[in-house]
Amino acid sequence: MSKKNELATESANALSTGALPDTIDASDIDIPRINVVQKTSDITCRDGEPAPYGSLVLDKSIVLSQPETPIKVIPLIATKQWREDIPYDSDDVPRIAGSEAEKNQLALDSEYNLLEFAEITFLFEGNDDDVEAFPLPLGKKNYAMGRINVAKDAYRQTFKRLATFAVFNKKTPIHTRLWNLTSSAITRGKYSWFAPSLTITQDEPSEEVVSFVEGFINQ
């Protein structure tokens, strides 16, 4: 390849201050994971202390909220999928289906039941002084993005609530309202754990946040 062609290829894949090239897509966006801290979790915060049981933690280092304490979020995108419901102590890796057709095919071929789950990406309002943890200045506040994988109770308390609102409120997209995200305790018999839940509020995000979200979901 000539030097001229090399430079052209590099330019096509480079970020610039203008419009992003077509080769930049969602996979190039850095979105850290959100964890709900359970009894068996091994998550240490930036101060070196263990993350509190039941807290919501971003990137395994930043405590977003304490248990039973809601934080306001804006849902960016939620994707439903299916995976094999493999026992926790199994060495098998669950196969995943991303569509109804793939789910039906996997159901015919799998020895396991299939489990609904979803990947949900949120925008969080953060501490204006912590630009490392919340690196997105939108309007007068700083924000961070985070994604969480939800199944079973967590799926029912988050994705299904988003889906229900979206179905019956077609003129009000889910990202045009602020939602409360809470890590709540669930107890069944002698077992207890924490799971995330979502409830909608009457509050609306700022124009800058709405513009950012619409740019994200339409990119």
PyMOL CGO cylinders between C-alpha atoms (Angstrom):
from pymol import cmd
from pymol.cgo import CYLINDER

trace = [
    CYLINDER, 0.00, 0.00, 0.00, 1.33, 3.44, -0.92, 0.3, 1, 1, 1, 1, 1, 1,
    CYLINDER, 1.33, 3.44, -0.92, 1.93, 6.13, 1.68, 0.3, 1, 1, 1, 1, 1, 1,
    CYLINDER, 1.93, 6.13, 1.68, -0.95, 8.12, 0.16, 0.3, 1, 1, 1, 1, 1, 1,
    CYLINDER, -0.95, 8.12, 0.16, -3.35, 5.19, 0.54, 0.3, 1, 1, 1, 1, 1, 1,
    CYLINDER, -3.35, 5.19, 0.54, -2.14, 4.51, 4.09, 0.3, 1, 1, 1, 1, 1, 1,
    CYLINDER, -2.14, 4.51, 4.09, -2.87, 8.10, 5.04, 0.3, 1, 1, 1, 1, 1, 1,
    CYLINDER, -2.87, 8.10, 5.04, -6.31, 7.89, 3.44, 0.3, 1, 1, 1, 1, 1, 1,
    CYLINDER, -6.31, 7.89, 3.44, -7.13, 4.72, 5.38, 0.3, 1, 1, 1, 1, 1, 1,
    CYLINDER, -7.13, 4.72, 5.38, -5.93, 6.21, 8.67, 0.3, 1, 1, 1, 1, 1, 1,
    CYLINDER, -5.93, 6.21, 8.67, -7.98, 9.36, 8.02, 0.3, 1, 1, 1, 1, 1, 1,
    CYLINDER, -7.98, 9.36, 8.02, -11.15, 7.35, 7.40, 0.3, 1, 1, 1, 1, 1, 1,
    CYLINDER, -11.15, 7.35, 7.40, -10.87, 5.67, 10.80, 0.3, 1, 1, 1, 1, 1, 1,
    CYLINDER, -10.87, 5.67, 10.80, -9.77, 8.71, 12.81, 0.3, 1, 1, 1, 1, 1, 1,
    CYLINDER, -9.77, 8.71, 12.81, -11.79, 10.86, 15.17, 0.3, 1, 1, 1, 1, 1, 1,
    CYLINDER, -11.79, 10.86, 15.17, -11.94, 14.54, 14.31, 0.3, 1, 1, 1, 1, 1, 1,
    CYLINDER, -11.94, 14.54, 14.31, -13.57, 17.70, 15.60, 0.3, 1, 1, 1, 1, 1, 1,
    CYLINDER, -13.57, 17.70, 15.60, -16.01, 17.57, 12.70, 0.3, 1, 1, 1, 1, 1, 1,
    CYLINDER, -16.01, 17.57, 12.70, -18.45, 14.83, 11.70, 0.3, 1, 1, 1, 1, 1, 1,
    CYLINDER, -18.45, 14.83, 11.70, -17.49, 11.31, 12.73, 0.3, 1, 1, 1, 1, 1, 1,
    CYLINDER, -17.49, 11.31, 12.73, -16.49, 8.95, 9.90, 0.3, 1, 1, 1, 1, 1, 1,
    CYLINDER, -16.49, 8.95, 9.90, -18.81, 6.13, 8.93, 0.3, 1, 1, 1, 1, 1, 1,
    CYLINDER, -18.81, 6.13, 8.93, -16.41, 3.55, 10.42, 0.3, 1, 1, 1, 1, 1, 1,
    CYLINDER, -16.41, 3.55, 10.42, -17.05, 4.84, 13.95, 0.3, 1, 1, 1, 1, 1, 1,
    CYLINDER, -17.05, 4.84, 13.95, -20.00, 3.01, 15.49, 0.3, 1, 1, 1, 1, 1, 1,
    CYLINDER, -20.00, 3.01, 15.49, -21.48, 2.02, 18.86, 0.3, 1, 1, 1, 1, 1, 1,
    CYLINDER, -21.48, 2.02, 18.86, -18.72, -0.52, 19.51, 0.3, 1, 1, 1, 1, 1, 1,
    CYLINDER, -18.72, -0.52, 19.51, -16.19, 2.34, 19.70, 0.3, 1, 1, 1, 1, 1, 1,
    CYLINDER, -16.19, 2.34, 19.70, -18.03, 4.04, 22.57, 0.3, 1, 1, 1, 1, 1, 1,
    CYLINDER, -18.03, 4.04, 22.57, -16.64, 3.28, 26.04, 0.3, 1, 1, 1, 1, 1, 1,
    CYLINDER, -16.64, 3.28, 26.04, -19.56, 2.41, 28.31, 0.3, 1, 1, 1, 1, 1, 1,
    CYLINDER, -19.56, 2.41, 28.31, -18.55, 0.91, 31.69, 0.3, 1, 1, 1, 1, 1, 1,
    CYLINDER, -18.55, 0.91, 31.69, -20.64, -1.76, 33.37, 0.3, 1, 1, 1, 1, 1, 1,
    CYLINDER, -20.64, -1.76, 33.37, -22.95, -1.26, 36.35, 0.3, 1, 1, 1, 1, 1, 1,
    CYLINDER, -22.95, -1.26, 36.35, -22.92, -3.90, 39.09, 0.3, 1, 1, 1, 1, 1, 1,
    CYLINDER, -22.92, -3.90, 39.09, -25.34, -4.54, 41.92, 0.3, 1, 1, 1, 1, 1, 1,
    CYLINDER, -25.34, -4.54, 41.92, -23.13, -5.61, 44.83, 0.3, 1, 1, 1, 1, 1, 1,
    CYLINDER, -23.13, -5.61, 44.83, -24.14, -8.98, 46.24, 0.3, 1, 1, 1, 1, 1, 1,
    CYLINDER, -24.14, -8.98, 46.24, -22.79, -10.91, 49.24, 0.3, 1, 1, 1, 1, 1, 1,
    CYLINDER, -22.79, -10.91, 49.24, -20.37, -12.81, 47.03, 0.3, 1, 1, 1, 1, 1, 1,
    CYLINDER, -20.37, -12.81, 47.03, -19.20, -9.76, 45.04, 0.3, 1, 1, 1, 1, 1, 1,
    CYLINDER, -19.20, -9.76, 45.04, -15.55, -8.79, 45.16, 0.3, 1, 1, 1, 1, 1, 1,
    CYLINDER, -15.55, -8.79, 45.16, -15.66, -5.09, 44.27, 0.3, 1, 1, 1, 1, 1, 1,
    CYLINDER, -15.66, -5.09, 44.27, -13.29, -2.54, 45.76, 0.3, 1, 1, 1, 1, 1, 1,
    CYLINDER, -13.29, -2.54, 45.76, -13.99, 1.20, 45.48, 0.3, 1, 1, 1, 1, 1, 1,
    CYLINDER, -13.99, 1.20, 45.48, -11.44, 3.83, 44.54, 0.3, 1, 1, 1, 1, 1, 1,
    CYLINDER, -11.44, 3.83, 44.54, -10.78, 4.55, 48.22, 0.3, 1, 1, 1, 1, 1, 1,
    CYLINDER, -10.78, 4.55, 48.22, -9.69, 0.94, 48.72, 0.3, 1, 1, 1, 1, 1, 1,
    CYLINDER, -9.69, 0.94, 48.72, -12.78, -0.02, 50.74, 0.3, 1, 1, 1, 1, 1, 1,
    CYLINDER, -12.78, -0.02, 50.74, -15.16, -2.84, 49.73, 0.3, 1, 1, 1, 1, 1, 1,
    CYLINDER, -15.16, -2.84, 49.73, -18.27, -1.65, 47.93, 0.3, 1, 1, 1, 1, 1, 1,
    CYLINDER, -18.27, -1.65, 47.93, -21.31, -1.70, 50.27, 0.3, 1, 1, 1, 1, 1, 1,
    CYLINDER, -21.31, -1.70, 50.27, -23.58, -4.72, 49.96, 0.3, 1, 1, 1, 1, 1, 1,
    CYLINDER, -23.58, -4.72, 49.96, -26.58, -3.78, 47.82, 0.3, 1, 1, 1, 1, 1, 1,
    CYLINDER, -26.58, -3.78, 47.82, -25.03, -0.65, 46.31, 0.3, 1, 1, 1, 1, 1, 1,
    CYLINDER, -25.03, -0.65, 46.31, -24.95, 0.24, 42.62, 0.3, 1, 1, 1, 1, 1, 1,
    CYLINDER, -24.95, 0.24, 42.62, -21.36, 0.50, 41.39, 0.3, 1, 1, 1, 1, 1, 1,
    CYLINDER, -21.36, 0.50, 41.39, -20.07, 1.89, 38.09, 0.3, 1, 1, 1, 1, 1, 1,
    CYLINDER, -20.07, 1.89, 38.09, -16.96, 0.40, 36.50, 0.3, 1, 1, 1, 1, 1, 1,
    CYLINDER, -16.96, 0.40, 36.50, -16.31, -1.67, 39.67, 0.3, 1, 1, 1, 1, 1, 1,
    CYLINDER, -16.31, -1.67, 39.67, -14.98, 1.43, 41.42, 0.3, 1, 1, 1, 1, 1, 1,
    CYLINDER, -14.98, 1.43, 41.42, -17.56, 4.23, 41.70, 0.3, 1, 1, 1, 1, 1, 1,
    CYLINDER, -17.56, 4.23, 41.70, -20.52, 3.92, 44.07, 0.3, 1, 1, 1, 1, 1, 1,
    CYLINDER, -20.52, 3.92, 44.07, -23.50, 5.47, 42.30, 0.3, 1, 1, 1, 1, 1, 1,
    CYLINDER, -23.50, 5.47, 42.30, -25.98, 4.91, 45.11, 0.3, 1, 1, 1, 1, 1, 1,
    CYLINDER, -25.98, 4.91, 45.11, -26.41, 3.10, 48.41, 0.3, 1, 1, 1, 1, 1, 1,
    CYLINDER, -26.41, 3.10, 48.41, -28.98, 0.28, 48.75, 0.3, 1, 1, 1, 1, 1, 1,
    CYLINDER, -28.98, 0.28, 48.75, -32.63, 1.39, 48.75, 0.3, 1, 1, 1, 1, 1, 1,
    CYLINDER, -32.63, 1.39, 48.75, -31.54, 4.88, 47.67, 0.3, 1, 1, 1, 1, 1, 1,
    CYLINDER, -31.54, 4.88, 47.67, -32.90, 5.95, 44.26, 0.3, 1, 1, 1, 1, 1, 1,
    CYLINDER, -32.90, 5.95, 44.26, -30.83, 7.85, 41.73, 0.3, 1, 1, 1, 1, 1, 1,
    CYLINDER, -30.83, 7.85, 41.73, -32.19, 9.62, 38.68, 0.3, 1, 1, 1, 1, 1, 1,
    CYLINDER, -32.19, 9.62, 38.68, -31.24, 8.15, 35.31, 0.3, 1, 1, 1, 1, 1, 1,
    CYLINDER, -31.24, 8.15, 35.31, -32.14, 8.55, 31.66, 0.3, 1, 1, 1, 1, 1, 1,
    CYLINDER, -32.14, 8.55, 31.66, -32.54, 5.28, 29.73, 0.3, 1, 1, 1, 1, 1, 1,
    CYLINDER, -32.54, 5.28, 29.73, -30.58, 5.42, 26.47, 0.3, 1, 1, 1, 1, 1, 1,
    CYLINDER, -30.58, 5.42, 26.47, -31.21, 2.02, 24.93, 0.3, 1, 1, 1, 1, 1, 1,
    CYLINDER, -31.21, 2.02, 24.93, -32.52, -1.37, 26.07, 0.3, 1, 1, 1, 1, 1, 1,
    CYLINDER, -32.52, -1.37, 26.07, -31.95, -4.56, 24.10, 0.3, 1, 1, 1, 1, 1, 1,
    CYLINDER, -31.95, -4.56, 24.10, -33.80, -7.80, 24.79, 0.3, 1, 1, 1, 1, 1, 1,
    CYLINDER, -33.80, -7.80, 24.79, -32.14, -11.16, 24.17, 0.3, 1, 1, 1, 1, 1, 1,
    CYLINDER, -32.14, -11.16, 24.17, -32.33, -14.78, 25.30, 0.3, 1, 1, 1, 1, 1, 1,
    CYLINDER, -32.33, -14.78, 25.30, -29.68, -17.11, 26.70, 0.3, 1, 1, 1, 1, 1, 1,
    CYLINDER, -29.68, -17.11, 26.70, -29.47, -20.66, 27.90, 0.3, 1, 1, 1, 1, 1, 1,
    CYLINDER, -29.47, -20.66, 27.90, -30.32, -20.89, 31.60, 0.3, 1, 1, 1, 1, 1, 1,
    CYLINDER, -30.32, -20.89, 31.60, -27.20, -22.79, 32.60, 0.3, 1, 1, 1, 1, 1, 1,
    CYLINDER, -27.20, -22.79, 32.60, -26.67, -23.68, 36.29, 0.3, 1, 1, 1, 1, 1, 1,
    CYLINDER, -26.67, -23.68, 36.29, -24.38, -21.25, 38.13, 0.3, 1, 1, 1, 1, 1, 1,
    CYLINDER, -24.38, -21.25, 38.13, -21.70, -23.87, 38.85, 0.3, 1, 1, 1, 1, 1, 1,
    CYLINDER, -21.70, -23.87, 38.85, -21.63, -25.27, 35.31, 0.3, 1, 1, 1, 1, 1, 1,
    CYLINDER, -21.63, -25.27, 35.31, -18.58, -24.90, 33.07, 0.3, 1, 1, 1, 1, 1, 1,
    CYLINDER, -18.58, -24.90, 33.07, -20.78, -24.53, 30.00, 0.3, 1, 1, 1, 1, 1, 1,
    CYLINDER, -20.78, -24.53, 30.00, -20.95, -21.14, 28.30, 0.3, 1, 1, 1, 1, 1, 1,
    CYLINDER, -20.95, -21.14, 28.30, -24.55, -20.10, 27.55, 0.3, 1, 1, 1, 1, 1, 1,
    CYLINDER, -24.55, -20.10, 27.55, -25.45, -19.50, 23.94, 0.3, 1, 1, 1, 1, 1, 1,
    CYLINDER, -25.45, -19.50, 23.94, -27.33, -16.29, 23.17, 0.3, 1, 1, 1, 1, 1, 1,
    CYLINDER, -27.33, -16.29, 23.17, -30.14, -15.50, 20.74, 0.3, 1, 1, 1, 1, 1, 1,
    CYLINDER, -30.14, -15.50, 20.74, -30.79, -11.95, 19.60, 0.3, 1, 1, 1, 1, 1, 1,
    CYLINDER, -30.79, -11.95, 19.60, -34.08, -12.41, 17.73, 0.3, 1, 1, 1, 1, 1, 1,
    CYLINDER, -34.08, -12.41, 17.73, -37.27, -14.46, 17.93, 0.3, 1, 1, 1, 1, 1, 1,
    CYLINDER, -37.27, -14.46, 17.93, -36.09, -16.61, 15.02, 0.3, 1, 1, 1, 1, 1, 1,
    CYLINDER, -36.09, -16.61, 15.02, -32.74, -17.27, 16.69, 0.3, 1, 1, 1, 1, 1, 1,
    CYLINDER, -32.74, -17.27, 16.69, -34.52, -18.00, 19.98, 0.3, 1, 1, 1, 1, 1, 1,
    CYLINDER, -34.52, -18.00, 19.98, -36.79, -20.57, 18.36, 0.3, 1, 1, 1, 1, 1, 1,
    CYLINDER, -36.79, -20.57, 18.36, -33.85, -22.27, 16.68, 0.3, 1, 1, 1, 1, 1, 1,
    CYLINDER, -33.85, -22.27, 16.68, -31.85, -22.32, 19.91, 0.3, 1, 1, 1, 1, 1, 1,
    CYLINDER, -31.85, -22.32, 19.91, -34.81, -23.78, 21.80, 0.3, 1, 1, 1, 1, 1, 1,
    CYLINDER, -34.81, -23.78, 21.80, -34.90, -26.72, 19.40, 0.3, 1, 1, 1, 1, 1, 1,
    CYLINDER, -34.90, -26.72, 19.40, -31.20, -27.38, 19.81, 0.3, 1, 1, 1, 1, 1, 1,
    CYLINDER, -31.20, -27.38, 19.81, -30.59, -26.69, 23.52, 0.3, 1, 1, 1, 1, 1, 1,
    CYLINDER, -30.59, -26.69, 23.52, -30.87, -29.00, 26.51, 0.3, 1, 1, 1, 1, 1, 1,
    CYLINDER, -30.87, -29.00, 26.51, -31.52, -25.97, 28.74, 0.3, 1, 1, 1, 1, 1, 1,
    CYLINDER, -31.52, -25.97, 28.74, -34.48, -23.67, 29.22, 0.3, 1, 1, 1, 1, 1, 1,
    CYLINDER, -34.48, -23.67, 29.22, -34.09, -20.22, 27.67, 0.3, 1, 1, 1, 1, 1, 1,
    CYLINDER, -34.09, -20.22, 27.67, -33.93, -17.14, 29.88, 0.3, 1, 1, 1, 1, 1, 1,
    CYLINDER, -33.93, -17.14, 29.88, -35.00, -13.64, 28.86, 0.3, 1, 1, 1, 1, 1, 1,
    CYLINDER, -35.00, -13.64, 28.86, -32.48, -10.93, 29.68, 0.3, 1, 1, 1, 1, 1, 1,
    CYLINDER, -32.48, -10.93, 29.68, -31.71, -7.40, 28.61, 0.3, 1, 1, 1, 1, 1, 1,
    CYLINDER, -31.71, -7.40, 28.61, -28.79, -5.03, 28.31, 0.3, 1, 1, 1, 1, 1, 1,
    CYLINDER, -28.79, -5.03, 28.31, -29.82, -1.51, 29.37, 0.3, 1, 1, 1, 1, 1, 1,
    CYLINDER, -29.82, -1.51, 29.37, -27.67, 1.61, 28.97, 0.3, 1, 1, 1, 1, 1, 1,
    CYLINDER, -27.67, 1.61, 28.97, -28.30, 4.61, 31.23, 0.3, 1, 1, 1, 1, 1, 1,
    CYLINDER, -28.30, 4.61, 31.23, -27.08, 8.18, 31.57, 0.3, 1, 1, 1, 1, 1, 1,
    CYLINDER, -27.08, 8.18, 31.57, -26.30, 9.21, 35.18, 0.3, 1, 1, 1, 1, 1, 1,
    CYLINDER, -26.30, 9.21, 35.18, -26.05, 12.70, 36.61, 0.3, 1, 1, 1, 1, 1, 1,
    CYLINDER, -26.05, 12.70, 36.61, -22.88, 12.91, 38.66, 0.3, 1, 1, 1, 1, 1, 1,
    CYLINDER, -22.88, 12.91, 38.66, -20.64, 15.00, 40.82, 0.3, 1, 1, 1, 1, 1, 1,
    CYLINDER, -20.64, 15.00, 40.82, -19.42, 18.07, 38.94, 0.3, 1, 1, 1, 1, 1, 1,
    CYLINDER, -19.42, 18.07, 38.94, -16.08, 17.86, 40.76, 0.3, 1, 1, 1, 1, 1, 1,
    CYLINDER, -16.08, 17.86, 40.76, -15.43, 14.27, 39.62, 0.3, 1, 1, 1, 1, 1, 1,
    CYLINDER, -15.43, 14.27, 39.62, -14.86, 14.73, 35.90, 0.3, 1, 1, 1, 1, 1, 1,
    CYLINDER, -14.86, 14.73, 35.90, -12.91, 11.46, 35.69, 0.3, 1, 1, 1, 1, 1, 1,
    CYLINDER, -12.91, 11.46, 35.69, -15.91, 9.42, 36.79, 0.3, 1, 1, 1, 1, 1, 1,
    CYLINDER, -15.91, 9.42, 36.79, -18.50, 11.65, 35.08, 0.3, 1, 1, 1, 1, 1, 1,
    CYLINDER, -18.50, 11.65, 35.08, -16.73, 12.84, 31.91, 0.3, 1, 1, 1, 1, 1, 1,
    CYLINDER, -16.73, 12.84, 31.91, -19.70, 14.14, 29.90, 0.3, 1, 1, 1, 1, 1, 1,
    CYLINDER, -19.70, 14.14, 29.90, -20.49, 17.84, 30.46, 0.3, 1, 1, 1, 1, 1, 1,
    CYLINDER, -20.49, 17.84, 30.46, -24.08, 18.39, 29.34, 0.3, 1, 1, 1, 1, 1, 1,
    CYLINDER, -24.08, 18.39, 29.34, -25.51, 21.81, 30.10, 0.3, 1, 1, 1, 1, 1, 1,
    CYLINDER, -25.51, 21.81, 30.10, -24.43, 22.81, 33.61, 0.3, 1, 1, 1, 1, 1, 1,
    CYLINDER, -24.43, 22.81, 33.61, -23.89, 19.26, 34.94, 0.3, 1, 1, 1, 1, 1, 1,
    CYLINDER, -23.89, 19.26, 34.94, -21.60, 16.30, 34.35, 0.3, 1, 1, 1, 1, 1, 1,
    CYLINDER, -21.60, 16.30, 34.35, -22.82, 12.85, 33.40, 0.3, 1, 1, 1, 1, 1, 1,
    CYLINDER, -22.82, 12.85, 33.40, -21.60, 9.30, 32.84, 0.3, 1, 1, 1, 1, 1, 1,
    CYLINDER, -21.60, 9.30, 32.84, -22.96, 6.38, 30.87, 0.3, 1, 1, 1, 1, 1, 1,
    CYLINDER, -22.96, 6.38, 30.87, -23.25, 2.87, 32.25, 0.3, 1, 1, 1, 1, 1, 1,
    CYLINDER, -23.25, 2.87, 32.25, -24.76, -0.43, 31.13, 0.3, 1, 1, 1, 1, 1, 1,
    CYLINDER, -24.76, -0.43, 31.13, -26.33, -3.21, 33.16, 0.3, 1, 1, 1, 1, 1, 1,
    CYLINDER, -26.33, -3.21, 33.16, -27.31, -6.78, 32.32, 0.3, 1, 1, 1, 1, 1, 1,
    CYLINDER, -27.31, -6.78, 32.32, -30.65, -7.78, 33.87, 0.3, 1, 1, 1, 1, 1, 1,
    CYLINDER, -30.65, -7.78, 33.87, -32.46, -11.11, 34.13, 0.3, 1, 1, 1, 1, 1, 1,
    CYLINDER, -32.46, -11.11, 34.13, -35.23, -12.69, 36.20, 0.3, 1, 1, 1, 1, 1, 1,
    CYLINDER, -35.23, -12.69, 36.20, -36.41, -10.25, 38.93, 0.3, 1, 1, 1, 1, 1, 1,
    CYLINDER, -36.41, -10.25, 38.93, -34.09, -7.52, 37.68, 0.3, 1, 1, 1, 1, 1, 1,
    CYLINDER, -34.09, -7.52, 37.68, -35.46, -7.97, 34.14, 0.3, 1, 1, 1, 1, 1, 1,
    CYLINDER, -35.46, -7.97, 34.14, -39.05, -7.74, 35.36, 0.3, 1, 1, 1, 1, 1, 1,
    CYLINDER, -39.05, -7.74, 35.36, -38.34, -4.65, 37.49, 0.3, 1, 1, 1, 1, 1, 1,
    CYLINDER, -38.34, -4.65, 37.49, -36.43, -2.75, 34.78, 0.3, 1, 1, 1, 1, 1, 1,
    CYLINDER, -36.43, -2.75, 34.78, -36.81, -3.81, 31.16, 0.3, 1, 1, 1, 1, 1, 1,
    CYLINDER, -36.81, -3.81, 31.16, -40.48, -4.80, 31.45, 0.3, 1, 1, 1, 1, 1, 1,
    CYLINDER, -40.48, -4.80, 31.45, -41.31, -1.47, 33.08, 0.3, 1, 1, 1, 1, 1, 1,
    CYLINDER, -41.31, -1.47, 33.08, -39.56, 0.41, 30.27, 0.3, 1, 1, 1, 1, 1, 1,
    CYLINDER, -39.56, 0.41, 30.27, -41.33, -1.74, 27.67, 0.3, 1, 1, 1, 1, 1, 1,
    CYLINDER, -41.33, -1.74, 27.67, -44.73, -1.28, 29.32, 0.3, 1, 1, 1, 1, 1, 1,
    CYLINDER, -44.73, -1.28, 29.32, -44.34, 2.51, 29.39, 0.3, 1, 1, 1, 1, 1, 1,
    CYLINDER, -44.34, 2.51, 29.39, -43.12, 2.58, 25.77, 0.3, 1, 1, 1, 1, 1, 1,
    CYLINDER, -43.12, 2.58, 25.77, -46.05, 0.52, 24.51, 0.3, 1, 1, 1, 1, 1, 1,
    CYLINDER, -46.05, 0.52, 24.51, -48.74, 2.66, 26.16, 0.3, 1, 1, 1, 1, 1, 1,
    CYLINDER, -48.74, 2.66, 26.16, -47.06, 6.06, 25.79, 0.3, 1, 1, 1, 1, 1, 1,
    CYLINDER, -47.06, 6.06, 25.79, -45.92, 6.13, 22.18, 0.3, 1, 1, 1, 1, 1, 1,
    CYLINDER, -45.92, 6.13, 22.18, -45.79, 9.95, 22.10, 0.3, 1, 1, 1, 1, 1, 1,
    CYLINDER, -45.79, 9.95, 22.10, -43.46, 10.08, 25.11, 0.3, 1, 1, 1, 1, 1, 1,
    CYLINDER, -43.46, 10.08, 25.11, -40.14, 8.31, 24.43, 0.3, 1, 1, 1, 1, 1, 1,
    CYLINDER, -40.14, 8.31, 24.43, -38.59, 6.75, 27.54, 0.3, 1, 1, 1, 1, 1, 1,
    CYLINDER, -38.59, 6.75, 27.54, -35.56, 9.07, 27.33, 0.3, 1, 1, 1, 1, 1, 1,
    CYLINDER, -35.56, 9.07, 27.33, -37.70, 12.20, 27.69, 0.3, 1, 1, 1, 1, 1, 1,
    CYLINDER, -37.70, 12.20, 27.69, -38.42, 11.44, 31.34, 0.3, 1, 1, 1, 1, 1, 1,
    CYLINDER, -38.42, 11.44, 31.34, -36.16, 10.95, 34.33, 0.3, 1, 1, 1, 1, 1, 1,
    CYLINDER, -36.16, 10.95, 34.33, -36.44, 7.56, 36.02, 0.3, 1, 1, 1, 1, 1, 1,
    CYLINDER, -36.44, 7.56, 36.02, -35.49, 6.44, 39.52, 0.3, 1, 1, 1, 1, 1, 1,
    CYLINDER, -35.49, 6.44, 39.52, -33.09, 3.51, 39.56, 0.3, 1, 1, 1, 1, 1, 1,
    CYLINDER, -33.09, 3.51, 39.56, -32.95, 1.74, 42.93, 0.3, 1, 1, 1, 1, 1, 1,
    CYLINDER, -32.95, 1.74, 42.93, -31.14, -1.31, 44.23, 0.3, 1, 1, 1, 1, 1, 1,
    CYLINDER, -31.14, -1.31, 44.23, -33.78, -3.04, 46.37, 0.3, 1, 1, 1, 1, 1, 1,
    CYLINDER, -33.78, -3.04, 46.37, -33.65, -6.12, 48.59, 0.3, 1, 1, 1, 1, 1, 1,
    CYLINDER, -33.65, -6.12, 48.59, -35.55, -9.26, 47.64, 0.3, 1, 1, 1, 1, 1, 1,
    CYLINDER, -35.55, -9.26, 47.64, -36.13, -12.07, 50.14, 0.3, 1, 1, 1, 1, 1, 1,
    CYLINDER, -36.13, -12.07, 50.14, -37.51, -15.51, 49.38, 0.3, 1, 1, 1, 1, 1, 1,
    CYLINDER, -37.51, -15.51, 49.38, -37.39, -17.97, 52.24, 0.3, 1, 1, 1, 1, 1, 1,
    CYLINDER, -37.39, -17.97, 52.24, -33.92, -18.02, 53.73, 0.3, 1, 1, 1, 1, 1, 1,
    CYLINDER, -33.92, -18.02, 53.73, -32.33, -16.35, 50.69, 0.3, 1, 1, 1, 1, 1, 1,
    CYLINDER, -32.33, -16.35, 50.69, -31.97, -12.62, 50.05, 0.3, 1, 1, 1, 1, 1, 1,
    CYLINDER, -31.97, -12.62, 50.05, -30.27, -10.52, 47.40, 0.3, 1, 1, 1, 1, 1, 1,
    CYLINDER, -30.27, -10.52, 47.40, -30.47, -7.11, 45.74, 0.3, 1, 1, 1, 1, 1, 1,
    CYLINDER, -30.47, -7.11, 45.74, -31.90, -6.32, 42.32, 0.3, 1, 1, 1, 1, 1, 1,
    CYLINDER, -31.90, -6.32, 42.32, -32.31, -3.06, 40.39, 0.3, 1, 1, 1, 1, 1, 1,
    CYLINDER, -32.31, -3.06, 40.39, -35.75, -1.56, 39.80, 0.3, 1, 1, 1, 1, 1, 1,
    CYLINDER, -35.75, -1.56, 39.80, -37.02, 1.40, 37.78, 0.3, 1, 1, 1, 1, 1, 1,
    CYLINDER, -37.02, 1.40, 37.78, -39.86, 3.82, 38.45, 0.3, 1, 1, 1, 1, 1, 1,
    CYLINDER, -39.86, 3.82, 38.45, -40.74, 6.80, 36.28, 0.3, 1, 1, 1, 1, 1, 1,
    CYLINDER, -40.74, 6.80, 36.28, -40.86, 10.38, 37.57, 0.3, 1, 1, 1, 1, 1, 1,
    CYLINDER, -40.86, 10.38, 37.57, -42.62, 13.53, 36.33, 0.3, 1, 1, 1, 1, 1, 1,
    CYLINDER, -42.62, 13.53, 36.33, -39.24, 15.27, 35.86, 0.3, 1, 1, 1, 1, 1, 1,
    CYLINDER, -39.24, 15.27, 35.86, -37.74, 15.88, 32.43, 0.3, 1, 1, 1, 1, 1, 1,
    CYLINDER, -37.74, 15.88, 32.43, -34.06, 16.01, 31.45, 0.3, 1, 1, 1, 1, 1, 1,
    CYLINDER, -34.06, 16.01, 31.45, -32.49, 19.21, 30.17, 0.3, 1, 1, 1, 1, 1, 1,
    CYLINDER, -32.49, 19.21, 30.17, -32.45, 20.09, 26.48, 0.3, 1, 1, 1, 1, 1, 1,
    CYLINDER, -32.45, 20.09, 26.48, -28.72, 19.34, 26.35, 0.3, 1, 1, 1, 1, 1, 1,
    CYLINDER, -28.72, 19.34, 26.35, -29.30, 15.84, 27.76, 0.3, 1, 1, 1, 1, 1, 1,
    CYLINDER, -29.30, 15.84, 27.76, -32.16, 15.13, 25.35, 0.3, 1, 1, 1, 1, 1, 1,
    CYLINDER, -32.16, 15.13, 25.35, -29.99, 16.26, 22.43, 0.3, 1, 1, 1, 1, 1, 1,
    CYLINDER, -29.99, 16.26, 22.43, -27.15, 14.00, 23.59, 0.3, 1, 1, 1, 1, 1, 1,
    CYLINDER, -27.15, 14.00, 23.59, -29.45, 11.00, 24.01, 0.3, 1, 1, 1, 1, 1, 1,
    CYLINDER, -29.45, 11.00, 24.01, -31.06, 11.47, 20.60, 0.3, 1, 1, 1, 1, 1, 1,
    CYLINDER, -31.06, 11.47, 20.60, -27.62, 11.72, 19.03, 0.3, 1, 1, 1, 1, 1, 1,
    CYLINDER, -27.62, 11.72, 19.03, -26.62, 8.49, 20.79, 0.3, 1, 1, 1, 1, 1, 1,
    CYLINDER, -26.62, 8.49, 20.79, -29.66, 6.45, 19.78, 0.3, 1, 1, 1, 1, 1, 1,
    CYLINDER, -29.66, 6.45, 19.78, -29.62, 7.76, 16.19, 0.3, 1, 1, 1, 1, 1, 1,
    CYLINDER, -29.62, 7.76, 16.19, -25.91, 7.33, 15.53, 0.3, 1, 1, 1, 1, 1, 1,
]
cmd.load_cgo(trace, "trace")
